[in-house]
Amino acid sequence: MDLGLGLPISNPVRLPEWARRAEASGFDTLALLDRLAFDNPEPLIALSVLAGATTRIRLQTEVLLGPLRATALLAKQVATLDRMSGGRFVLGIGIGGRDDDHAAAATPITQRGRILDDQLAAMRRIWRGEPYADTVVGPRPGPPDGPLAWAGPLVTTVREQWQAAGRAGLPRLVCQINVAVGSSGTVERARRAIADYYAFTGRTGWGEPLSDPAKIADAVAEYREFGADELVLYCYADDPGQVEELAAITR
């Protein structure tokens, strides 16, 4: 099972350090979330910077909110990052569920599913080199590794639909847990950051991070047994010393 590291969003300047330390510690993937109406780095730009700071580790959006972006430009940005990173970029894409994000982008939230469906079809045509709006948009990305699947309760449904569609193999299953290790201050900063990020749910304790090393190790083992292709450990506190501590716990 691959092991990814979800990056904190509070201090983008330190992300290259996180990326280098994660790669040196043997993590397989760096992941960034996406919001518009929130103080977080734009993931495609941030991952482009991190691609230049690393050589091996994969770069992943988890997940990029497609309907907030213009389709042709998004296709171009994704293909450029894929080509310039040597095929290390993995596009996780979704619709988003926050009114404020869609209001800021001037996109109708009630149409976000339909918009994404149209975007996916259009981007596939663009990446095949077919005309879009009477022109060709390049570059083309490298050969894809295959689609992603997310979230435990949906796995069975996704696999059934995959098989019903007559597709070969299995979808790639990427899971995530929130973690915080180190000093009590680091753990507390992670809790506050998570509470701030998920405040819109109105649910106290939503997304509470695992901070006990034994529980983190157990969770990794459980996800491996479950059959996850990758588990991303999301860090909300900005202490990069967590990289080595998490590597020691999970290896």
N, C-alpha and C positions, 0 to 999 in steps of 0.2 A: 504493500500500500504506500502510495506517495504521501508525503507530509508537507503541507503548505503553511505559510505564515501570513496571517492577515495583518496589515500594517496600520499603525495608529495614524490618526488624521489631524492631530492637534498641532504638530510642528513639522510641516513639509520639508523644511531645510535639512532636517536630520534623516530623512528617508534614504538618501544614498548610503549613509553609514549603516542603517538597518539592513539595506539590501546586500552590502558587501559582507556583513557579519552573518547574515542568513545563508548566503551562498557558501561561505567558508565553513559554516557549521553543518552543512549537508542538507539543508532544506531543499525541497523540490520546486516550490512555487512561492511567489510573492503575490498577494492579492490585495486589491483596493476596492472599497465600496464606492457608490456613486450617489450623490445628491446634488441638487442645484441650489435650493434655498437653505443652505447650511454652510458653515465655515469648514469646508473640507477641500483638499486639492482635487482638481479635475483629473480623473483617473488616467485618461489616455495621455495627457501631457506628462503627468507624474511618472507613469510607467515608461514613457519614452526616455525620461531622464535616467531612470533606474536601469533601463536596458544598456545605456552607455556606461553605467557604473559596475556592470556585471558581465559575465561571459557564458554562464551555464544555466542559471536558474530560470524557470519559466515565469512569465508575467501574465497576470490574470485579472480581468474585471469581474467583480462578484457582488452585484451584477451592474452592468452599464444600463442606464435607462434610455433605451432607444428612442421612444417617442419624443423625448425632449430635444432631439437633434435632427438636423436636415439630412435626409437619406443619402444623397450623393456624397456630401462632405464626410459623413460618418463612414461610408464605404471606403473612401480614399484614405482617411486617417487610420482606420483599422488595417488596411492592406499595407500602408506605409510602415506602421509599427511592426507588423508581422515580418515584412521583408527586411527591414533594417535591424531587427533583433535576431535575425537568423532563424526565423520560424519559432521563436520562443513564446510568442504571444498567444494566449487563449482568450477568446471573446466569450464571456458570459453576459447574456443580454436579457433584459426583462422590461416590464412596463412601468413599474413604480406605482405606489399607492398613496402618495402624499398630494393633497390639493395644492399646497404652496409651491412644490416643484413645478407642477404643470401650469400654475398661474404665472410663475416667473418666466416660463418658456412660451407662454401664450399658446399652449396646446390643450385641447379639450380632454379632461381626464376621463370623461365618459366614453371617449372614442379610442382610448389608449391601446386596447387590445387589437382593434381593427388596424390602427396605425402601424403597430409592430408587425402584424401579419403582412401588410403591404411592404413594409421596410425589408423584412427578411426575404421576400420574393424578389424585390428590386435589387437588393445587395448581391444576391446570388447571381443575378443576370450581369450586374456590373463586374463582379469578380470573375465571371466567365469570359469577359471581354465583349459582351453584347452591348449594343447601343442603349443609352438611357437618356430620355429627353432629346433624342436625335443627335447624340454625341457619345463618344466613348470616354469613360472616366477610368484613369489608371492611377497607380499601378495595380497589377493583379497580385493577390497574396500567394504565398507558397501553398503546397498541398496541405489540406486540413487534416488534423488528427481525428476529427469526429466530433459530434455534438456532446454537450454536457447535460447531465440530469442533476437535480438538486432535491434535497429534503426527504427525510425518512418516510413519512406517511404517503408520499407521492410515488415512491420508488416502484411499488408493485403496479400501479396504474400506468406509469411511464413505460415500464418494460412490456406490459400487455399491449399498449398501443403501438409500441415499437414493433412487436412481433406481428400484430394485426396488419400493420402497414407493409409487411413483407420485407423488412430491412434485415440485413445480415448482422450477426454479432449482437452486442449489447450496448446500450447507452453508457456513457462514462458517468459514474456516480461521485459527485463532489459534495462533501459534508463540511460543516464548520461548527466549532465551539468557541466561546469567548473564554479567554484565559488571562491571568495576571499573576506573575510570580515575582519574588524578591521582597523588598522591604514592605512594611505595613503602609508606608506612604504611597508606594507604587500601586499596591492593590487598591487603596482607597481612591487614588486618582482614576484608576480604571473603572471603578464602580460609579464614580461621579460622571465620567465621560459617557458610559453606557446609559446611565439614567437620563442624561441630557439628550442623547441620541434617540432613545426610545420613549421620550416623554409623551409623544403624541398618542401612544397606546393607552395612556392612563393606567397602566398596570405597574404597581410597585414591585421592584425586583425583577422586572422583565429583562432577560439577557444577562443575569448575574454571572460574573466570570468564575470559572474554576480557578482556585488559587492554591489548593493543597496538591503538592507534587504527586502524592499517591493516587489521588482522584483523577488527576490529569493522565497519569500513566494508565490507569484502569480504563478511562474513556477512550484513549487511543487503542488499547487492546480490544475494547468492545466494538469500535468502528471497524477495526481490521477484521474481526470475526464476522461482522455484519456484511462484509464484502464491499466496503467503500473503496473506490479506486484512489481517492485522495481525501485527506482530512486537513482542513485549514484551521490553524490555531490563530484566532483573531485577538490581537493585542490593542487595547484602547489606551493604556498608559504609555507615555512616550519614553520610557527608560529602555535604551537598546541593550542594556545588560541582560534583559530577558531572553535575548536570542540564544546565548550560550546556556543559560539555565534551562530553557525549554528543550534545547538540543540534548542536554544531559539527561533530562527526565524521560524523553521519548525515544531515545536510541537504545 
